[in-house]
Amino acid sequence: MKLLIVDDEDLIRQGILFMLQGSGLSFDEIVEAASGRSAVSLARQHSPEIILMDIRMPGLDGISAARQICDFNEGCRIVFLTAYDHFEYAREAVRCKARDFLVKPVSKEDLVKSLRACWDEVSRNKAEKNKEERVKQALFYSVEEFLVNRLLSGPGLSPQQLWSKLRIIAAGPVDTWFGPDRLPNVCLVFEAGERLPAEAVKSVRSLKVAEVSCPVIMEQSERGLICLAWVPESGGRAKDISMGLALELSRLLDRIGCPVRRAGVGKVYTDLKDLRQSHSDALRALDYGTVGSAGEEGFKILHADGIDEDKLYSRPYQVVRKVIKYLEDNYDKRVSLEDAAQQVYLNPVYLSAIIKQETGSTFSDYLTLIRVEKAKKMLAQSLPVKEVAVAVGYPDSNYFCRVFKKVTGDTATGYRKKKSG
C-alpha cells in the first residue's frame, strides 16, 4: 500500500508522518509532495492507493490536482486537509470523489481513523478484483481448451463461431489480435522438457504479438504445447514465417525455464477445418525431428515439408528414435551401448553402426552432447557446477568440466557466468 502526502508546509508533512508512527498502518511507500503540480507528477510515477491532500496551496490547488490525478488513477482514495471548515470546499471534495474531509489541526485519532477506512476499502477492492481476475482466467483457459479441442479433434467450428469465441480470449484490443480474415491457419507442436506452468503459458501469449507479430492460441497436451497461429499466406513466405514463429517461441520458452527439445511445424491451410491436418503434419514433423545431430538448434525445429517419408518409416530410423528417447530419459544415469541395445533387442555392434548412420555421431558422442545440452540449461540457471555435473550423469565434476570444455569451447564456470550475468 502506498501513501502520498501533499502539503506545502514541511512541518505539517512531518507532523503527519510522526502521527502515523505506531498507528498500525504499515505503508510500503510514503511519498511527499510540496505542491499540487508535484503531487500530480508523483502520483503518476508511484500510483499511490491513498492520497492525503491539502486544499489551499500556491499554484495548482488540491482540488485541481485531485481532478487531474483521478483522470489516470481512478481507484485511489483521497482525503482532503484544509484549515477552513467551509461548505464550498467540502462540496468540491465530494465532486472529486474524496473519501474524507479533515479540518486542520487534525488529531491523530481522526487521521488514523480516516486512513484506516481508506486502507480497508482499497484492500477489499483489491481482493474483489483478484477474485474477478481468477474467474476471468478460468474462463479464458476453459474457452481456449475448448477451441483447441474443437478445432483439432471435434466437429469443428465455422469461421463466425470461432471469431466470436476468440474475442473472449483476445489479448488486448481485438483488432490487434485475430480477425475475421485472420483466423488460425497453422499448427505448431513443441515438445518441452517439462510441463509448462499456467502462468508461463500466459507470459508466452502476452509476449508473442510484440516479438513475432503472429497471435497464438496455446494448449498443453501429452506431447507438449500445441500452438495455433495465423500467418500471412501471400508472397509464398508462409513456411518461412511459420518456422520463424516456432524459433521465437522456442527461445521464449527456454528463457522462462521450459526448454524445448524439438518442435514440429505443420503446413498452412486456407480452410479452417484443415487445421486438423496441420496438427497431424506438425506431429509427424515432431516425430521425424527426433533423430538428428544432438546439440544443434536446427534439428529441434522441423517443417512438415522437410519429412523424408521413406526414411521416417524405415526400421533403422525407428530404432534410433527409441534409443534417443531412452537416452533423453536416462542421461543422468550410467548408460552404456549395451543397455541401449537391450532396449531395442539388437546387437550392440549393429546398433552402434545404425546410430552413426542416422545421426552422424557415435553412441558415446551423442550421449555426451545430450548431457552437455542439459548441463547448459542448468548452468544458465546459476546452479553450482558440481551439482550440475551429478545431475547430468558425471559424478566426477573435474571430468565433467573437461568434457564441457571440449564440446563447447567454454568452461562450465565461464558459461554459467556468461548466461547468468
C-alpha positions in Angstrom: 0.0 0.0 0.0 1.4 3.4 -1.0 0.5 6.8 0.6 1.1 10.3 -0.9 1.2 13.2 1.5 0.6 16.6 -0.2 1.1 19.9 1.8 3.1 23.0 1.0 4.2 23.2 4.7 7.1 20.9 5.6 6.2 21.0 9.3 2.7 19.7 8.6 4.0 16.8 6.4 6.5 15.9 9.2 3.7 16.1 11.8 1.6 13.7 9.8 4.5 11.2 9.5 5.0 11.5 13.2 1.3 10.7 13.9 1.5 7.6 11.6 4.2 6.1 13.7 2.8 3.3 15.8 -0.6 3.6 14.1 -0.5 0.1 12.8 -0.7 1.3 9.2 2.4 -0.1 7.6 2.7 1.5 4.2 5.1 0.0 1.7 6.0 3.5 0.5 5.2 7.1 1.7 5.9 9.9 -0.8 5.8 13.6 0.0 4.8 16.5 -2.3 5.0 20.2 -1.5 2.7 21.4 -4.3 -0.2 20.4 -6.4 1.9 20.0 -9.6 4.4 17.9 -7.8 1.6 15.8 -6.4 0.3 15.1 -9.9 3.7 14.1 -11.1 4.5 11.8 -8.2 1.0 10.2 -8.3 1.7 9.3 -12.0 5.1 7.9 -11.1 4.2 6.0 -7.9 0.4 5.2 -8.3 -0.5 5.6 -4.6 -3.6 4.0 -3.4 -4.2 6.7 -0.7 -3.6 10.4 -1.0 -3.7 12.9 1.9 -4.1 16.2 0.1 -4.1 19.8 1.4 -6.6 22.0 -0.5 -5.1 25.5 -0.1 -1.7 25.5 -1.9 0.1 28.1 -4.1 -0.2 27.4 -7.9 -2.3 24.2 -8.5 -4.6 23.8 -5.5 -5.5 20.4 -4.0 -8.9 20.2 -5.7 -7.5 20.8 -9.1 -4.6 18.4 -8.5 -7.1 15.7 -7.3 -9.1 16.1 -10.5 -6.0 15.5 -12.7 -4.9 12.6 -10.6 -8.3 10.9 -10.8 -8.1 11.1 -14.6 -5.3 8.4 -14.6 -5.7 6.9 -11.1 -9.4 6.4 -10.6 -9.0 3.8 -7.9 -7.1 6.0 -5.4 -8.7 7.2 -2.2 -8.3 10.9 -1.4 -8.6 12.5 2.0 -8.6 16.3 1.9 -7.0 18.5 4.5 -7.9 22.2 5.0 -7.6 24.8 7.7 -11.1 26.1 6.8 -14.3 24.4 7.6 -16.0 25.8 4.5 -19.0 24.1 2.9 -17.8 25.0 -0.6 -14.5 23.1 0.0 -16.5 20.1 1.3 -18.8 20.2 -1.8 -15.8 20.3 -4.2 -14.2 17.5 -2.3 -17.3 15.3 -2.8 -17.2 16.1 -6.5 -13.6 14.8 -6.6 -14.8 11.5 -5.1 -12.9 12.3 -1.8 -13.1 9.6 0.8 -12.9 12.1 3.7 -12.6 15.8 4.5 -10.5 16.7 7.6 -10.1 20.1 9.1 -6.7 21.2 10.5 -5.4 20.9 13.0 -6.4 17.2 12.7 -6.0 14.9 15.7 -4.0 11.7 15.4 -7.2 9.7 16.2 -9.2 11.3 13.3 -6.2 11.0 10.9 -5.6 7.3 11.6 -9.3 6.5 11.5 -9.7 8.1 8.1 -6.6 6.5 6.6 -7.6 3.1 8.1 -11.0 3.3 6.4 -9.3 4.1 3.1 -6.9 1.2 3.7 -9.8 -1.2 4.3 -11.6 -0.1 1.2 -8.6 -0.5 -1.0 -7.8 -3.9 0.4 -11.4 -5.1 -0.2 -11.4 -3.7 -3.7 -8.1 -5.5 -4.5 -9.5 -8.7 -3.1 -12.6 -8.4 -5.3 -10.5 -7.6 -8.4 -8.3 -10.6 -7.7 -11.3 -12.8 -7.5 -12.7 -11.4 -10.7 -9.3 -11.9 -12.4 -9.2 -15.6 -11.3 -12.7 -16.1 -12.7 -11.7 -14.4 -16.0 -8.6 -16.6 -16.2 -10.6 -19.7 -15.5 -13.0 -18.7 -18.3 -10.1 -17.8 -20.6 -8.4 -21.2 -20.2 -11.6 -23.2 -20.5 -12.6 -21.4 -23.7 -9.1 -21.8 -25.1 -9.1 -25.5 -24.3 -12.5 -25.9 -25.9 -11.3 -24.1 -29.0 -8.2 -26.3 -29.4 -10.2 -29.5 -28.9 -13.0 -28.4 -31.3 -10.5 -27.3 -34.0 -8.3 -30.3 -33.9 -10.5 -33.2 -32.9 -14.1 -32.2 -32.6 -16.9 -31.5 -35.0 -15.2 -28.2 -35.8 -16.3 -24.6 -35.8 -17.4 -22.2 -38.5 -15.3 -19.1 -39.0 -18.0 -17.0 -37.5 -18.3 -19.2 -34.4 -14.5 -19.2 -33.9 -14.3 -15.5 -34.2 -17.0 -14.9 -31.6 -15.1 -17.1 -29.1 -11.7 -15.7 -30.0 -12.9 -12.3 -28.9 -13.4 -13.6 -25.4 -9.7 -14.5 -25.0 -8.2 -11.8 -27.1 -5.1 -10.3 -25.5 -5.5 -6.6 -25.7 -7.6 -4.8 -28.3 -9.4 -7.3 -30.5 -8.2 -5.5 -33.7 -4.6 -6.2 -32.9 -5.2 -9.9 -32.4 -7.1 -12.4 -34.6 -9.7 -11.1 -37.0 -12.5 -12.5 -39.3 -9.9 -12.5 -42.1 -7.0 -13.7 -39.8 -8.2 -16.9 -38.3 -5.7 -19.7 -37.2 -4.3 -21.5 -40.3 -1.3 -23.4 -39.0 -0.4 -25.6 -36.1 2.9 -26.0 -34.2 3.7 -28.5 -31.6 6.5 -28.0 -29.0 7.9 -31.0 -27.1 9.2 -29.4 -23.9 11.4 -30.9 -21.2 8.7 -30.4 -18.6 5.1 -29.3 -18.3 4.7 -25.6 -18.5 3.0 -23.8 -15.6 -0.1 -21.9 -16.4 1.5 -18.6 -15.6 4.3 -19.3 -18.1 1.8 -20.1 -20.8 0.2 -16.8 -20.1 3.5 -15.0 -20.4 4.1 -16.6 -23.8 0.8 -15.3 -25.0 1.4 -11.8 -23.8 4.8 -11.5 -25.4 4.1 -13.2 -28.7 2.5 -10.3 -30.6 5.3 -7.9 -29.7 8.0 -10.3 -30.7 6.6 -12.2 -33.5 3.5 -10.2 -34.7 1.6 -13.5 -35.0 -1.1 -14.2 -32.4 -1.4 -17.7 -31.0 -3.7 -20.0 -29.0 -1.8 -22.3 -26.7 -2.9 -25.5 -25.0 -0.9 -28.3 -23.3 -1.2 -31.9 -24.4 0.6 -35.1 -23.8 3.1 -34.3 -26.5 3.8 -30.8 -25.1 2.4 -27.4 -26.2 0.0 -27.1 -29.1 0.1 -23.7 -30.8 -2.5 -22.5 -33.3 -1.5 -19.3 -35.1 -2.3 -17.2 -38.1 0.4 -16.4 -40.6 0.0 -14.5 -43.9 -0.1 -16.7 -46.9 0.7 -14.1 -49.6 4.2 -13.9 -51.1 5.0 -17.6 -50.7 6.6 -16.9 -47.3 4.1 -18.8 -45.1 6.6 -21.6 -44.4 9.4 -19.2 -43.5 7.1 -17.2 -41.2 5.9 -20.3 -39.5 9.5 -21.5 -38.9 10.4 -18.1 -37.6 7.4 -18.2 -35.2 8.5 -21.6 -33.9 12.0 -20.4 -33.4 11.0 -17.3 -31.5 8.5 -19.2 -29.3 11.1 -21.9 -28.5 13.6 -19.3 -27.5 11.0 -17.6 -25.3 10.1 -20.9 -23.6 13.8 -21.5 -22.9 14.0 -18.1 -21.3 11.1 -18.8 -18.9 12.5 -22.1 -17.8 10.8 -24.6 -20.1 13.4 -25.8 -22.6 12.1 -27.1 -25.9 13.5 -30.4 -27.0 12.1 -30.0 -30.5 9.2 -28.5 -32.5 7.1 -29.7 -35.4 5.6 -27.2 -37.8 2.6 -28.1 -39.9 1.6 -26.7 -43.3 -0.5 -23.6 -43.7 -4.1 -24.3 -44.9 -6.7 -21.9 -46.1 -9.7 -23.8 -44.8 -10.4 -23.8 -41.1 -11.3 -27.4 -41.0 -7.9 -28.3 -42.3 -6.2 -27.2 -39.0 -6.6 -30.9 -38.0 -4.3 -31.8 -40.9 -1.8 -29.1 -40.0 -1.8 -30.6 -36.5 -1.1 -34.1 -37.9 1.6 -32.6 -40.1 3.2 -31.0 -37.0 3.2 -34.2 -35.0 4.8 -36.1 -37.9 7.4 -33.4 -38.2 8.0 -33.6 -34.5 8.5 -37.4 -34.7 10.8 -37.0 -37.7 12.9 -34.4 -35.9 13.6 -36.9 -33.1 16.6 -38.1 -35.0 19.4 -35.6 -35.8 22.6 -34.1 -34.8 22.4 -33.6 -31.0 23.2 -30.2 -29.6 22.2 -28.3 -32.7 19.2 -25.9 -32.5 18.3 -26.6 -36.1 17.3 -30.2 -35.6 14.8 -29.1 -32.9 12.5 -27.4 -35.4 11.3 -29.2 -38.5 8.7 -28.3 -41.0 6.3 -30.9 -42.4 7.7 -30.2 -45.9 11.1 -31.5 -44.8 10.0 -35.0 -44.0 11.5 -37.9 -45.9 8.6 -40.3 -45.9 10.8 -43.4 -46.8 13.3 -42.6 -44.0 10.6 -41.8 -41.4 9.1 -45.3 -41.6 12.4 -47.2 -42.1 13.4 -49.7 -39.5 16.8 -48.1 -38.7 15.2 -44.7 -38.2 12.5 -46.1 -35.8 15.2 -47.9 -33.8 17.3 -44.8 -33.4 14.3 -42.8 -32.3 13.7 -45.3 -29.5 17.3 -45.2 -28.4 17.4 -41.3 -28.4 14.2 -41.3 -26.3 15.9 -43.8 -23.9 19.0 -41.6 -23.6 17.0 -38.4 -23.0 15.1 -40.1 -20.3 18.2 -41.6 -18.7 21.1 -39.2 -19.4 21.6 -38.7 -15.6 22.4 -42.4 -15.1 25.2 -44.7 -16.0 24.1 -45.6 -19.6 26.1 -47.9 -21.9 25.7 -49.0 -25.5 24.8 -52.5 -24.2 22.0 -51.0 -22.1 20.5 -49.2 -25.1 20.9 -52.3 -27.3 18.8 -54.3 -24.8 16.0 -51.7 -25.1 15.6 -52.3 -28.8 16.7 -56.0 -28.8 19.7 -55.5 -31.1 23.3 -56.5 -31.1 25.4 -53.5 -29.7 27.7 -53.5 -32.6 24.9 -53.3 -35.1 23.1 -50.6 -33.1 26.3 -48.6 -33.0 26.5 -48.7 -36.8 23.0 -47.5 -37.4 23.2 -44.7 -34.8 26.3 -43.5 -36.7 24.4 -43.9 -40.0 21.3 -42.0 -38.9 22.8 -39.2 -36.7 26.4 -38.8 -37.9 27.6 -39.4 -34.3 28.7 -42.3 -32.3 26.6 -43.6 -29.4 29.1 -42.1 -26.9 29.3 -38.7 -28.6 25.5 -38.5 -28.9 25.0 -39.2 -25.2 27.7 -36.7 -24.4 26.0 -34.0 -26.5 22.7 -34.6 -24.8 24.3 -34.3 -21.4 26.1 -31.1 -22.3 22.8 -29.6 -23.7 21.1 -30.4 -20.4 24.0 -29.0 -18.4 24.0 -25.8 -20.4 20.4 -25.2 -19.4 21.1 -25.9 -15.7 24.2 -23.7 -15.7 22.1 -20.9 -17.2 20.0 -21.1 -14.0 23.2 -20.4 -11.9 23.3 -23.9 -10.4 26.7 -25.0 -8.9 28.9 -26.8 -11.3 29.3 -29.8 -9.1 25.6 -30.1 -8.7 25.1 -29.9 -12.5 27.8 -32.5 -13.1 26.0 -35.0 -10.9 22.6 -34.1 -12.4 23.7 -34.9 -16.0 25.5 -38.2 -15.1 29.0 -37.2 -14.2 29.9 -38.0 -10.6 33.4 -36.6 -11.2 32.9 -32.8 -11.7 36.5 -32.4 -12.9 35.8 -34.9 -15.7 32.6 -33.1 -16.5 34.4 -29.8 -16.8 36.9 -31.3 -19.3 34.0 -32.8 -21.4 32.1 -29.5 -21.3 35.1 -27.5 -22.4 35.9 -29.9 -25.2 32.3 -29.8 -26.6 31.5 -26.1 -26.1 34.9 -24.5 -26.1 34.0 -22.7 -22.9 34.5 -23.7 -19.3 31.4 -24.6 -17.3 32.1 -21.8 -14.8 32.6 -19.3 -17.6 29.4 -20.4 -19.3 27.4 -20.0 -16.2 28.7 -16.5 -15.5 28.0 -15.5 -19.1 24.4 -16.8 -19.1 23.5 -15.6 -15.6 25.2 -12.2 -15.9 
